[in-house]
Amino acid sequence: MYYIKRRYTSWWRKYNYILEAAFDVGIALSGIIETFVFAFTNGGKGISISWWGNKVATAGVDYQTYNQNATLLPIPQQGYFGLSPDEYPMAF
């Protein structure tokens, strides 16, 4: 848009709204086409794209706890996890 406005000012003044509408329609149509391509290929099963963003939500303890599959550790005798107060590396 910047290039067209600076280089072809008179054309831009006349067709600015049409150009913007064409961009909006192009983006909407490409989204619809991509949706149908990815959803209805492979016999209607869709395409399964494997990348870290698809698997990271189910890889952690939060998801396992949500499904009651997490291995929960029992509380130790001292009542907390970690170092005891006399083993801290710094004095507080």
Secondary structure, DSSP 8 states (H G I E B T S, - for coil): -HHHHHH-HHHHHHHHHHHHHHHHHHHHHHHHHHHHHHHH-TTTT------HHHHGGGTSHHHHHHTT--------TTSSSS--GGG-SS--
